Amino acid sequence: MLSSDSDILNEAEAWKRAGREVALATVVETWGSAPRPVGSHLVIDGDGNFLGSVSGGCVEGDVITEAMDVIGDGKPRMLEFGVADETAWRAGLSCGGRIKVYVEKVA
């Protein structure tokens, strides 16, 4: 099991060296009760495999979907999830906080 965000970043680099298309999602801002701190990472490849966490599982599905689009078009995205956001309720972020996640393709 990978124990730190640096382990996750090292694995992202290994995936890229192995020829996989890779996107990296990073928590860049939090408000209130957030499941993961700023700097937390989720790495996703072009086949939908992923490693790490940006939300303790509650919004990963939506982040992975967006990451697949980022891999496809190369355009980074800033995602925001929160308790007042309909998307967050659908995704399960009901902890009362908000998170902002930046998703970028690894070059």
C-alpha positions, 0 to 999 in steps of 0.5 A: 500500500502506498502511504504518502502523496510522494509515493503517489507522485512517484507512481504517477511518474512510473506510469508515465515512463511506462507509456501510460497517459496520466492525469493528476488531481490535486486538492488545492483548497478546502473550506470547513470540514474537508475529508482530505487536506490541501496537497492530497493527490489522485493519479488516473491513467487513460484506462481509468485506473487510479491511485490515491484520494482527494476526498476519502472516496466521496467525489473520486468518481466525478474527479476520475471522469473529469480526469479522463476528459483532461487526458483526452483533450489536454485541457486542465480543469478546476473542480469544486465540490461542496455541501451546497452544491448539487453535484457534491450531494450526488457525489456524496460530499455531505461532510459540510465542507468544500474542496477545490481540485485541480486536474491536469495532464502529466506531460 
